[in-house]
Amino acid sequence: MSDVKITIIDREGEAHVIDAPTDMNMNLMEIIRSYELAPEGSIGICGGMAMCASCQCYMLNFEHVLPEKSYEEEEMLDQAFFVEDNSRLSCQIPITEDLEGLEIRIAPASE
């Protein structure tokens, strides 16, 4: 099993350094949910299909290789609240060894 360290800042501003497995085919949204870093039912509402933007997060460091935004992700971010230049949908970021040291902040809830 190979893990990467990722820093996730929750919606209250608390930083959590977590171990994310690279060998379980998970994405960043699933990691946030598994560590319960957002209230139940407030993140990943669509199940990771890039259809709700509830898992929006801000990339805080940029030396990591991330997948390009898909058309669906771009469209969802165009309709989301609190979008910044560094916004991504965490459901669209697979956990890979390239994410070692990644720092993100979970975007505010739209409610």
Secondary structure, 3 states (H helix, E strand, C coil): CCEEEEEEECCCCCEEEEEEECCCCCEHHHHHHHCCCCCCCCCCCCCCCCCCCCCEEEECCCCCCCCCCCHHHHHHHHHCCCCCCCEEEHHHCECCHHHCCCEEEECCCCC
